[in-house]
């Protein structure tokens, strides 16, 4: 076992030294990352998409909030009045409440599905141009790799490698 390690030690030591030497590591591959969530939220295209979603789904969201509050109020009223009611009255109120909950969940679920589809559609309209900007920027800066920050599984990245602001700036310039 000691002999095997001795045979590989010079190779491992050389690799470790090469990786720890800033000049050699930087010359080998230029790496960067982009936070696509920020691009989606802060770019002009992303802000337009958010405004579209708010315009289309905002009123429904407010309706659902009111409906949910009314159901909660019914639940509280039932719990408060339950001791004063007959078993038949309690059963009837519970059935009414259950029906209201089911109707609410069904309509809210359908709206949620519509919202997700719309988010995906609008997101693709942003991601395509953003990827074009990332590719152009990567070629310009001679990047070997560019990762998406949230998807790369990387725990730490130096902020000097962050291309997000530049991607947003160029995407905004491109989509005036």
trRosetta pair geometry for C-beta under 8 A, 3 or more apart (Angstrom, degrees):
i j d omega theta_ij theta_ji phi_ij phi_ji
1 4 5.9 -49 -151 29 33 111
1 5 6.7 29 153 -13 63 105
2 5 5.8 -58 -153 39 34 110
2 6 6.2 37 150 -24 67 108
3 6 5.5 -54 -147 35 33 114
3 7 6.6 36 153 -23 64 102
4 7 5.8 -54 -154 30 32 111
4 8 6.7 10 156 -2 65 109
5 8 6.1 -68 -148 48 32 98
5 9 6.0 55 153 -53 68 97
6 9 5.6 -29 -140 0 30 123
8 11 5.3 -66 -162 47 59 112
8 12 5.5 54 144 -22 89 108
9 12 5.8 -59 -140 42 28 107
9 13 5.9 28 162 -20 66 111
10 13 5.7 -56 -142 40 28 112
10 14 6.2 30 158 -21 64 108
11 14 5.9 -55 -147 36 28 111
11 15 6.4 25 155 -16 63 107
12 15 5.8 -55 -146 38 31 109
12 16 6.2 30 156 -18 65 108
13 16 5.8 -55 -145 38 29 111
13 17 6.3 28 156 -19 64 107
14 17 5.8 -55 -146 37 29 110
14 18 6.3 29 155 -20 64 106
15 18 5.8 -54 -146 35 31 111
15 19 6.3 23 157 -14 65 108
16 19 6.0 -60 -147 40 29 106
16 20 6.1 18 158 -13 66 114
17 20 5.9 -63 -140 43 28 104
17 21 6.2 32 159 -27 66 107
18 21 6.0 -54 -146 28 27 111
18 24 4.9 -105 -163 128 71 150
18 25 7.2 133 146 -64 64 74
19 24 7.6 -88 -74 96 19 112
19 25 5.6 70 -153 -88 45 114
20 25 7.6 115 -8 -38 4 130
21 24 4.3 51 87 19 112 111
21 25 6.4 159 78 -14 57 89
22 25 6.0 -64 -141 41 27 106
22 26 5.9 20 166 -16 67 114
23 26 6.2 -61 -143 39 23 106
23 27 6.3 18 161 -15 62 112
24 27 6.0 -60 -145 38 28 107
24 28 6.4 37 156 -34 63 105
25 28 5.8 -50 -153 20 30 117
26 30 7.2 35 -173 -92 66 70
28 144 8.0 -46 124 -10 61 163
29 144 3.7 -85 -155 50 88 156
29 145 6.3 27 166 5 122 101
30 141 6.6 -145 136 135 148 93
30 142 5.8 87 26 104 146 75
30 143 4.7 -105 103 -118 105 50
30 144 5.4 132 48 2 60 85
30 145 7.9 179 92 34 50 62
31 143 6.8 97 -111 -159 18 93
31 144 6.4 -42 -71 60 64 92
31 145 4.9 -7 -117 68 83 97
31 146 7.4 164 -164 -85 54 40
31 147 7.3 15 -175 -6 100 101
31 161 6.1 -7 105 -146 79 131
32 138 7.2 -151 44 -105 126 84
32 141 7.2 46 -30 98 146 146
32 143 5.2 -59 10 -126 111 139
32 145 7.5 175 32 97 57 57
32 146 4.8 -14 73 -113 90 84
32 147 7.5 -171 98 25 43 68
32 161 4.9 -171 -123 -179 53 79
32 162 7.3 145 -166 -100 87 7
32 163 4.6 55 162 -29 133 119
33 146 6.5 158 -96 -167 29 64
33 147 4.5 -26 -109 67 91 86
33 148 7.0 123 -161 -129 85 7
33 149 4.7 95 158 -72 125 81
33 152 6.7 -79 -123 -16 121 153
33 154 7.5 -116 -90 49 149 148
33 157 5.5 -26 16 -165 148 163
33 161 5.6 54 13 125 88 105
33 162 6.1 -36 70 -106 85 53
33 163 6.7 171 74 18 31 90
33 164 7.7 -11 111 -42 70 92
34 39 6.7 20 167 -37 109 130
34 130 7.9 159 154 166 149 110
34 134 5.8 -79 -26 -109 159 123
34 146 6.2 31 -9 169 102 111
34 147 7.6 -179 25 89 65 42
34 148 6.0 -39 71 -112 81 58
34 149 6.6 -133 88 -16 28 92
34 162 7.7 113 -98 -161 38 61
34 163 5.1 -49 -78 73 85 97
34 164 5.2 136 -147 -83 62 68
34 167 5.4 44 -131 -15 126 157
35 38 4.2 52 102 10 110 113
35 39 6.9 164 95 -15 59 83
35 148 7.6 104 -113 -169 26 64
35 149 4.3 -23 -88 30 73 137
35 150 6.6 85 -141 -26 72 94
35 162 7.3 -6 -12 -147 101 105
35 164 4.6 -5 33 -93 87 142
36 39 5.0 -49 -147 35 44 117
36 40 6.2 47 152 -21 70 101
36 127 7.2 28 -160 -113 128 90
36 130 6.9 110 -131 134 91 152
36 148 5.2 -14 -13 -145 116 113
36 149 7.6 -174 5 32 68 83
36 150 6.8 -96 41 26 90 115
36 151 7.9 9 21 -5 124 114
37 40 5.7 -53 -150 36 31 111
37 41 6.3 18 154 -10 64 112
37 150 5.9 74 -18 -30 117 146
38 41 5.8 -63 -142 45 31 104
38 42 5.3 -8 174 10 72 121
38 164 5.1 37 77 -174 136 136
38 168 7.0 -73 129 -59 95 131
39 42 6.8 -65 -116 50 17 87
39 43 5.3 15 -174 -23 60 122
39 46 6.5 159 136 -45 49 140
39 126 7.0 154 131 157 98 117
39 130 5.2 86 161 -132 147 143
39 164 6.5 -130 -54 -152 87 85
39 167 5.8 -43 -99 111 122 121
39 168 5.7 -153 -116 -79 68 85
39 171 6.8 83 -157 10 104 162
40 43 7.2 -26 -98 26 10 104
40 46 4.5 143 175 -120 35 126
40 49 7.5 -60 -168 62 80 142
40 123 6.5 -6 -125 -127 126 86
40 126 5.8 112 -112 110 71 155
40 127 8.0 -4 -82 -66 100 78
41 46 5.4 -70 -30 149 5 142
41 47 7.7 55 171 -69 38 68
41 50 7.4 56 -134 -52 56 139
42 46 6.3 31 41 67 28 140
42 47 7.4 10 -161 -49 18 100
42 168 5.5 -16 100 -133 108 147
43 46 4.4 95 55 6 81 105
43 47 6.9 -150 91 -5 42 85
43 126 6.7 142 71 -152 135 117
43 130 7.4 -137 -29 -87 167 111
43 168 4.9 -144 -82 -140 85 82
43 171 5.0 -26 -139 98 136 131
43 172 5.8 -152 -153 -63 78 85
43 175 7.7 65 164 44 111 140
44 47 5.8 -55 -145 38 31 109
44 48 6.3 34 153 -20 64 104
44 171 7.5 -171 32 118 87 89
44 172 4.7 109 -7 -123 112 85
44 175 5.7 -173 76 91 120 116
44 176 7.7 51 70 -97 171 41
45 48 5.7 -54 -150 35 30 112
45 49 6.4 32 151 -20 64 105
45 125 6.9 -153 -176 119 121 92
45 126 4.6 157 122 -109 126 93
45 129 6.9 146 -45 60 167 137
45 171 6.6 -81 9 155 120 115
45 172 8.0 -143 -8 -91 81 57
45 175 5.4 -11 -55 127 103 172
46 49 5.6 -52 -149 34 33 113
46 50 6.4 33 152 -18 65 104
46 126 5.6 69 -73 -125 74 153
47 50 5.6 -49 -146 36 35 113
47 51 6.4 37 152 -20 64 104
48 51 5.7 -55 -150 36 32 112
48 52 6.4 36 151 -22 65 104
49 52 5.6 -52 -149 33 32 114
49 53 6.4 31 153 -17 65 105
49 119 8.0 91 165 -134 117 55
49 122 3.9 133 -142 167 115 128
49 123 7.2 111 -171 -66 160 47
49 125 7.1 164 -85 68 121 116
49 126 6.3 -67 -28 -42 147 127
50 53 5.7 -54 -147 38 32 110
50 54 6.2 32 154 -19 65 107
51 54 5.7 -54 -145 38 31 111
51 55 6.2 32 155 -20 65 107
52 55 5.8 -56 -147 37 28 111
52 56 6.1 16 159 -10 64 113
52 118 7.8 -148 122 169 108 118
52 122 6.4 178 71 -104 135 144
53 56 5.9 -62 -140 44 27 104
53 57 5.6 -22 177 24 68 115
53 58 8.0 107 127 -39 57 82
53 115 7.1 75 -153 -148 106 87
53 118 6.3 145 -105 120 89 123
53 119 6.7 41 -101 -83 138 78
53 122 6.9 -110 -51 17 104 164
54 57 6.9 -71 -120 57 17 78
54 58 4.6 39 179 -54 62 119
55 58 6.3 -5 -89 11 12 118
56 118 6.7 -142 92 -165 153 165
57 60 5.3 -62 -158 46 57 113
57 61 5.8 64 145 -32 82 103
57 111 7.1 130 -138 178 103 105
57 114 7.8 168 -94 102 114 106
57 115 5.4 63 -105 -101 157 106
57 118 7.5 179 -39 61 124 152
58 61 5.6 -56 -148 31 29 114
58 62 6.6 28 156 -18 64 103
59 62 5.7 -53 -152 34 34 111
59 63 6.5 36 150 -20 66 104
60 63 5.4 -52 -150 35 36 114
60 64 6.3 37 152 -20 67 104
60 111 5.5 -167 154 -147 142 144
61 64 5.7 -53 -149 35 31 111
61 65 6.5 35 151 -22 64 103
62 65 5.6 -51 -150 32 33 114
62 66 6.6 32 152 -17 64 104
63 66 5.8 -57 -153 37 32 110
63 67 6.2 32 151 -19 67 108
64 67 5.5 -53 -144 38 34 113
64 68 6.1 36 156 -22 67 105
64 104 7.5 118 -144 -162 81 94
64 107 7.8 -164 -99 107 99 103
64 108 5.5 101 -133 -103 130 103
64 111 7.2 -142 -61 65 137 156
65 68 5.8 -52 -146 35 28 112
65 69 6.4 31 153 -20 62 106
66 69 5.7 -55 -150 35 31 113
66 70 6.5 33 151 -21 65 104
67 70 5.7 -53 -150 33 32 112
67 71 6.5 32 152 -18 65 104
67 104 5.5 171 141 -119 125 113
68 71 5.7 -53 -150 35 33 111
68 72 6.5 34 151 -18 65 105
68 104 6.8 128 -82 -171 65 143
69 72 5.6 -53 -149 37 33 113
69 73 6.3 37 151 -22 65 105
70 73 5.5 -52 -149 34 32 115
70 74 6.5 36 150 -21 64 102
71 74 5.6 -50 -151 33 34 114
71 75 6.5 37 150 -20 64 102
71 97 7.2 114 -155 -155 82 81
71 100 5.6 179 -108 126 100 120
71 101 6.1 113 -155 -83 139 72
71 104 6.1 -51 -52 -32 149 162
72 75 5.5 -51 -150 34 34 114
72 76 6.4 33 152 -17 66 105
73 76 5.7 -54 -148 38 32 111
73 77 6.2 33 153 -20 65 106
74 77 5.7 -54 -146 37 30 112
74 78 6.3 32 154 -21 64 106
74 93 8.0 -171 177 -177 98 96
74 96 7.8 -121 -176 111 139 103
74 97 5.4 177 129 -108 124 99
74 100 6.8 54 51 63 165 160
75 78 5.8 -55 -149 35 29 112
75 79 6.4 26 155 -16 64 107
75 97 6.4 110 -81 -152 70 138
76 79 5.8 -54 -146 38 31 110
76 80 6.2 30 155 -19 65 110
77 80 5.7 -58 -146 39 29 111
77 81 6.0 4 164 1 67 115
78 81 6.3 -69 -136 50 23 93
78 82 6.0 52 159 -60 63 94
78 90 7.5 106 -166 -140 99 71
78 93 5.2 166 -115 140 112 131
78 94 7.0 119 -163 -75 148 65
78 97 6.3 -40 -39 -54 156 149
79 82 5.8 -25 -143 -11 25 122
81 84 5.3 -69 -168 49 67 109
81 85 5.7 64 138 -33 91 112
82 85 5.8 -66 -143 32 30 111
82 90 5.8 63 -139 -113 81 116
85 89 4.0 -125 -175 92 108 126
85 90 5.0 138 104 -57 124 81
85 93 7.2 -26 -179 2 169 139
86 89 4.7 96 53 6 77 103
86 90 7.0 -141 94 -5 40 87
87 90 5.7 -55 -148 37 32 112
87 91 6.2 34 154 -21 66 107
88 91 5.7 -52 -145 36 30 112
88 92 6.3 31 155 -20 64 107
89 92 5.7 -54 -147 36 30 111
89 93 6.3 26 156 -15 65 108
90 93 5.9 -59 -148 40 29 108
90 94 6.1 29 155 -19 65 109
91 94 5.8 -57 -146 37 28 112
91 95 6.4 29 155 -19 64 106
92 95 5.8 -56 -150 35 29 111
92 96 6.5 30 152 -18 64 106
93 96 5.6 -52 -148 36 33 113
93 97 6.2 34 153 -19 65 107
94 97 5.6 -54 -146 38 30 113
94 98 6.2 33 153 -21 65 106
95 98 5.6 -52 -144 36 30 112
95 99 6.3 33 154 -20 63 105
96 99 5.8 -55 -150 35 29 112
96 100 6.4 30 152 -19 64 106
97 100 5.7 -54 -149 35 32 112
97 101 6.4 33 152 -20 65 105
98 101 5.6 -53 -148 35 32 113
98 102 6.3 32 154 -19 65 106
99 102 5.8 -54 -147 37 30 111
99 103 6.3 30 155 -18 64 107
100 103 5.9 -55 -147 38 29 111
100 104 6.2 31 154 -20 64 109
101 104 5.7 -57 -148 38 29 113
101 105 6.2 27 156 -18 65 108
102 105 5.8 -54 -144 37 29 109
102 106 6.3 30 156 -21 64 107
103 106 5.8 -55 -148 34 29 112
103 107 6.4 17 160 -8 65 108
104 107 6.3 -63 -147 43 26 101
104 108 5.8 20 160 -14 66 116
105 108 5.8 -58 -136 44 26 109
105 109 5.8 32 160 -25 63 110
106 109 5.8 -55 -146 34 23 112
106 110 6.6 23 156 -17 60 105
107 110 5.8 -52 -148 35 33 111
107 111 6.4 30 154 -15 65 107
108 111 5.7 -57 -147 41 32 110
108 112 6.1 38 151 -25 66 106
109 112 5.5 -51 -145 33 30 115
109 113 6.6 33 154 -19 63 102
110 113 5.8 -53 -154 33 32 112
110 114 6.6 32 149 -17 64 104
111 114 5.5 -52 -150 36 36 114
111 115 6.3 40 150 -22 66 105
112 115 5.5 -52 -148 35 32 115
112 116 6.5 33 153 -20 64 103
113 116 5.8 -51 -147 34 32 111
113 117 6.5 32 154 -17 64 105
114 117 5.8 -56 -151 37 31 111
114 118 6.2 28 154 -17 66 109
115 118 5.8 -58 -147 39 29 110
115 119 6.2 32 154 -22 66 106
116 119 5.6 -52 -145 35 30 113
116 120 6.4 31 155 -19 63 105
117 120 5.8 -56 -151 36 30 111
117 121 6.4 30 152 -19 64 107
118 121 5.6 -52 -146 36 32 112
118 122 6.2 25 158 -11 66 109
119 122 6.0 -60 -143 45 27 104
119 123 5.8 33 155 -26 64 112
120 123 5.5 -54 -141 36 27 116
120 124 6.4 30 158 -21 62 103
121 124 6.1 -55 -154 31 27 109
121 125 6.9 27 149 -19 60 105
122 125 5.5 -52 -155 31 37 116
122 126 6.9 29 150 -13 65 104
123 126 5.8 -63 -157 38 36 106
123 127 5.9 32 153 -23 73 111
124 127 5.5 -51 -130 37 35 110
124 128 6.3 41 169 -25 66 102
125 128 6.8 -43 -145 25 21 110
125 129 7.7 8 160 3 50 107
126 129 6.7 -71 -161 46 33 99
126 130 5.8 29 152 -21 71 118
126 171 8.0 48 -163 -175 80 142
127 130 5.5 -62 -141 42 29 114
127 131 6.1 33 160 -25 67 104
128 131 6.0 -57 -152 31 25 109
128 132 6.8 25 151 -17 61 104
129 132 5.4 -52 -152 33 38 115
129 133 6.5 39 151 -19 68 102
129 171 6.1 111 126 -138 108 96
129 174 6.5 177 -176 108 121 138
129 175 6.7 71 155 -62 164 119
130 133 5.6 -52 -151 36 35 112
130 134 6.3 37 150 -21 66 104
130 167 6.2 53 -158 170 87 117
130 171 5.6 -3 -98 -97 71 140
131 134 5.5 -50 -145 36 35 114
131 135 6.3 37 155 -20 65 104
132 135 5.8 -54 -149 36 30 111
132 136 6.4 27 154 -15 64 107
133 136 5.9 -56 -147 39 30 109
133 137 6.0 28 156 -17 66 111
133 167 5.2 120 116 -149 124 76
133 170 4.7 151 -151 101 121 119
133 171 5.0 -82 -35 -69 163 81
133 174 6.6 -135 -80 -6 113 151
134 137 5.8 -58 -143 42 28 110
134 138 6.0 32 156 -24 64 109
134 146 5.8 -174 179 112 110 156
134 163 7.1 105 -127 113 81 139
134 167 5.8 8 -77 -115 77 124
135 138 5.6 -54 -144 35 28 114
135 139 6.5 26 157 -17 63 104
136 139 6.0 -56 -150 36 30 108
136 140 6.2 31 152 -20 64 110
136 170 7.6 -156 79 161 123 153
137 140 5.6 -55 -146 38 31 114
137 141 6.1 9 162 1 67 112
137 143 7.6 24 118 1 73 132
137 163 6.1 133 132 -171 143 133
137 166 6.1 128 -136 123 144 120
137 167 6.4 -98 -3 -85 160 75
137 170 6.6 -169 -64 13 116 162
138 141 6.3 -66 -140 51 24 94
138 143 4.0 -84 -151 50 78 119
138 146 5.1 -102 -93 -25 124 133
139 142 7.3 22 -174 -80 31 41
139 143 7.7 -63 -46 33 23 82
141 163 7.9 -145 21 -106 160 126
143 146 5.4 47 137 -53 147 96
146 163 6.6 -35 -140 24 120 148
147 151 7.5 -156 176 74 85 81
147 152 3.8 38 177 -88 130 140
147 154 6.6 75 123 -7 161 135
147 157 8.0 -149 67 -95 127 145
148 151 4.3 25 86 35 113 110
148 152 6.0 170 67 -40 54 89
149 152 6.4 -50 -135 12 19 115
149 154 7.4 -83 -147 56 55 111
149 157 6.7 -109 -124 23 96 153
149 162 7.8 14 -71 -117 132 89
149 164 7.6 -25 -15 -61 133 123
154 157 5.7 61 123 -54 134 101
157 161 5.6 -101 175 63 103 127
157 162 7.2 114 123 -65 120 83
158 161 5.1 91 72 -3 83 102
159 162 5.1 -26 -163 -3 55 124
162 165 7.1 59 127 4 104 90
163 166 5.2 -64 -169 50 68 113
163 167 5.5 74 133 -31 89 103
164 167 5.7 -58 -147 34 29 111
164 168 6.4 26 157 -17 66 105
165 168 5.8 -53 -148 37 31 110
165 169 6.2 34 153 -21 65 107
166 169 5.6 -51 -145 36 31 114
166 170 6.3 24 158 -12 65 107
167 170 6.1 -60 -145 42 27 104
167 171 6.0 28 156 -20 65 111
168 171 5.7 -57 -142 39 27 111
168 172 6.2 29 157 -20 64 107
169 172 5.9 -58 -151 35 25 110
169 173 6.5 24 152 -18 62 107
170 173 5.5 -51 -146 36 35 113
170 174 6.1 35 154 -21 65 109
171 174 5.6 -57 -148 38 30 114
171 175 6.2 1 162 2 66 116
172 175 6.3 -74 -138 50 25 93
172 176 7.3 60 159 -69 61 70
173 176 6.7 -14 -161 -38 30 103
